[in-house]
Amino acid sequence: MHVLVVGGNGFIGSHIVDALLRANTQVSVLDVCSERYRSPLLDVRYFLGSFWDTGALEDSLLHKPDVVIHLANSSLSVGATGLPHSDLEDLRSSVTLFELCIKHGVKKIVFMSTGGKIYGVTDSLPIDESQPTNPLGSYAITKLAIEKYLLSLSYYFGISAVILRPSNPFGIRQSPTGVQGAIPIFAWRILHQEPITIWGDGSALRDYIDVRDVAKFCSMAATRECSGIFNLGSGVGVSTLELVDHLAETLQIAPIIQQEPARKFDVPAIILDSTRAKQQFNWNPEVNLSTGLIEVTAWLRELDKTESSSSSTSVLLAGSSA
Amino acid sequence: MHVLVVGGNGFIGSHIVDALLRANTQVSVLDVCSERYRSPLLDVRYFLGSFWDTGALEDSLLHKPDVVIHLANSSLSVGATGLPHSDLEDLRSSVTLFELCIKHGVKKIVFMSTGGKIYGVTDSLPIDESQPTNPLGSYAITKLAIEKYLLSLSYYFGISAVILRPSNPFGIRQSPTGVQGAIPIFAWRILHQEPITIWGDGSALRDYIDVRDVAKFCSMAATRECSGIFNLGSGVGVSTLELVDHLAETLQIAPIIQQEPARKFDVPAIILDSTRAKQQFNWNPEVNLSTGLIEVTAWLRELDKTESSSSSTSVLLAGSSA
C-alpha cells in the first residue's frame, strides 16, 4: 500500500511517516520544506512543493497513492479576528487536493483536523465526537469547513474519509520557537531562563498526547478499514501551572513565571473522550506525560547544544512546514 | 432604530425591507443591484455596491446602523464539487463585514443562513436547531463557516448575533429564471408549456414557507431582544410531485414532466422544527402554501404579460443580487 503524506515533513507529519514505515507502508511526502530536525529518509519519496500549488499536488498524485493523509497547514493565525489569506488559501487548496484525489483514484483520505480547538467552550467533559462543534477563531473554523468538504465529497463520490481530531500532541521535533505547542515553548524558555507567560490563573486544562500515539492511530486509520471522525486524546486534563511544574522538575530548573490577564481566546478546558478510537483498533495512548516530557526535554537540551555550537541559528528560525 | 440590510434588494431582502418599514424602522440597503421587480422605495436609503468591496461596506456603515442584517450572497453554486471563487469571497467578505460592524459600533448582526441545506441528510424529522449540521456542497458549507465566524466574534466581542435558518422561502419577486426556487421556476415553465425536470421519483420533501413569514421574524429578531440560532419553516413537508400538482391546479394548466435519475445532491427530506422561533416571539407562519401559490402565480402571469409586451427580456435575464 502506498500512502502520500501531504505536510509529511512537519512535526506531526514526520511521526506519521515513521509510523507508516514501521508498518511497512510505501510512503511519499509532499511538503513545502524539507524536514527541519533530521535528514531525509531513504525509504521515502519526497516531493518539494506547496499544497497551494495545484501543479505540485498533481505531481505528487501521479504516482498513484492508495491513501492520502492531509495535514498541511500554513496557518499561524491563532487570534480571535480576521480571516487571513492563509486560512482561505488552506481551505481552497484542501478542497482542490480532495478533488484531485478523487480524480486520481485515491481510495481514502485522512484529514488531520483539531480536537483541541474545534469544540470551543464546553462544560461537558470529556468531549466525544458527537458534541457540537463551536470553533473559535479562523484556524479552527477553517478546519471545520475542510472537514465538512471532505464529508460532503465522501457522500457524493464514495471516497473513504477519516477525520482525526487530536487534542494537544507533543513530542520531539516540535519547534520550541513556534507559536503553537506549550511544552517545547515553555521548556525552551525554562532552559534559557527566560520568562514564561501564563494568561489567567494557570488553571486552564489541556489534554496532552504523545505525537507517536497520534501517529500510530493515523497510520492504522490510513491502512486498515475505517472511516468517520475520531478524537485522539489522553483523556487526562493537565493545568498550565501543573505543566510548568512538571517541566521545571524534569529540567531541574526553576521557571520564571509572568502572569497576564486571561484571554477569552483560550478555552478553559479541553479533555477528549477517545472511546471511538479505542474501540476501532484497540488503540490506547501508550506514552504517559512524564515519560514524554523526559524525552522532549532531553531532545531540546541536545538541540540547544547543537544550536549553541553552530555558527548560525537559521535552522531553528526557519519557517514552519507547508 | 436604524437597520442596514446588506443584500436588501434581493428576493428575501426586499421582503425584509418591507417588514422593517411596516415596523417603523429606519432602513438602509447595501446591494450590488437595484431591486429587480419594483422601483426604489422612498423611505429607504440605498447604497449601491458589492459587499465584496470593503469601501462599499464602510460607506454603508458610516451612517451608524444599530443593526445589520446580512443576506448578501453571490453564490450560484449549488453543485457537489469545487469551492468556487464566489463562495470563498462571500466567506471572506462576510467576516470583513462582521468585523467592520464591530468597529462601527453596530449592536446586533442578523445573518440569513440556510435551513434547507445546512443539516444535510437526516432521518430525524422535523429538524430542530440542535441537530448536527452536515452541509453538502460548497454553498451550504460556506454558510456554516460564516455562522461559526459570527458566533466566534460574538463570543469574543459581545456583539449580539442572530442566525436564521429558513427552509425553502417562496413568494413574489423570486426570479422564475434563476437556479434556486422550485416554485417560481416550475410555475414559469408550466405557464410557458415548457417541461419540468424532476430528479428521482418526485417524493423528495421540502418545507415551503412564505417569504413574508421569514421576513416578519427577521424584522422582529433585528429590532427586539433576541440572540442565537432559529429555524424558520412551516413544519409541513410537500413532495416535488405534490408541488407540481398544486401549481398545475392553481394555474389550470397541465404540466409537462420530464423525469431524470435522482441526484445525490438533493437530500430526500427537509422539514424544520421552528419551536424556538415560535417561543421567542409567539411567531407562527401565517400564509399557507395554497394562498401563497395563488399570489405567486398571479404575480408570474403579470410579469409574463409585462415581459411579453416589453421589447426586451433584459430585466428578467439580468444577474441576481449581491
Interface residues (C-beta under 8 A of the other chain):
Chain A: A80 T81 G82 L83 L88 L91 R92 V95 T96 E99 G120 V121 S130 P132 T133 N134 P135 L136 G137 S138 I141 T142 L144 A145 K148 Y149 L151 S152 L153 Y155 Y156 F157 K264 F265
Chain B: A80 T81 G82 L83 L88 L91 R92 V95 T96 E99 G120 V121 S130 P132 T133 N134 P135 L136 G137 S138 I141 T142 L144 A145 K148 Y149 L151 S152 L153 Y155 Y156 K264 F265
